[in-house]
Amino acid sequence: MSPHTVHTRLVALLVGVVIAAAAACCTFLLLPAQSEQATGVEYGYVYSGAKSSSASFIEANMDQSSILVQGSSEFSTPSSLVPQVPSQVFGATNYGLRMMCVGEAYDQSLWHAMALGALANGNRLPGGKVVLIVAPGWFVDGGQDPNTFKTRFSYSMWQGFCDNPDVPDQTKSYVASRLRQMGIDETTINSGAGNLPQDRLDSLALGALDDLKLRQQLGKVRQEGSPLASGELQTPDWESLRAQALADAQARSTNNDWGIENGFYADRLAPVLDGSRGIRAGETYSATPEYDDLRAYLQVAKANGLDVLVIVSPVCGPYYDHIGIDASARATCYERIRQVAADEDAQVADFSDREYERYFLYDIVHFGWTGWIDVEQSIYQFAQGGE
Amino acid sequence: MALGAKKKTASARLRRWLDAHNKTACLLIGTLTAAALIGLFLFVCFSGFGASADFIYSQF
């Protein structure tokens, strides 16, 4: 092959690379930015990992009446089963409060610590308050499965957390060490936290890739918004809301004595009850780093001047007795959560004493009809400045 | 003729044809390079191979 031929073919290769690079740049122009928002649309109650991972989207869709509420799978409860979910209370009537629900299943204290650090950067959270919903399921022996954590890891939130100058270095180091334990690779960790030239290059590349993914995924989120609650400002009538919740619960829970929704009991619980007696005996809720992760979360909040309300969710007492996680182990878990919150000056809305109350949960771990009303009342009072 | 000999003949014919049609060869190289890189880019960014799992009750 002559030198001329080699030369022209190399040029052709380079032209192919340039065309591919131009096409990649075009995707940034074609996909709407994360922060692009539609006016008059509420996204606070959309259950989405993409939404939860995008600080820009979250910030763009909050206003002075918004409060950040971090949690996990309780946000996925459908309104068709539990009409008292936040989207049907604060999202349907103008009570002067909008919840921005951030988090999905498997998002626990460590994930939320990163997210809060990213969201709080630059005093961007309105009202200076945040709510965190925790549950005993976060504190199981052995800690969270690293594989589930990795599926939820958000590079954007990690980068935003590292960029927040108000987060103490000690807390950043702790979170970085926990990420290593959870199997996040060193390149990813260092790209957020490192100072070497290659870390900055990695940060640019990983940030750009994550940005594109989120831009694409947020397209689906934007289709799931609902109209902003409008009309005259009202004050919630909690007694009336609770009475309706009780009526809804009594209509939807008729096939068991535990106050569980009919479909869940018939399809998921009844078939396995006999074989599940004592299967979780030995669970102590003590051999886990989750309490330290919770402490890190609260330290991030404190360092950013945020008031925190920790909502302690109960479990279904009769079912947990049945599977062998006894009341004393559960009580220990609740007490340790309360202690960590007290150590870090956080307020607590403690619903651990509702384990045996029918209809507080609709399945065995998620807020039900009366549960959501009580949780919403505590959030409302917290937002209004009460304790 | 043995299969190996047929293969050698085919590749040699292809090479000779490309040497004789350099512009076409350059076009093919540029197009395949761009297509491969764009495909890789789309897969990495949008395929969802790293997407999070759906919630399942087994977390209890």
Interface residues (C-beta under 8 A of the other chain):
Chain A: M1 T5 T8 R9 V11 A12 L13 V15 G16 V17 I19 A20 A21 A23 A24 T27 G49 S73 S76 E104 A105 Y106 G137 T148 T151 R152 L209 L212 K213 Q216 R268 D363 I364 V365
Chain B: D19 N22 A25 C26 L27 I29 G30 T31 L32 T33 A34 A36 L37 I38 F41 V44 C45 F46 G50 A51 S52 A53 F55 I56 Y57 Q59 F60
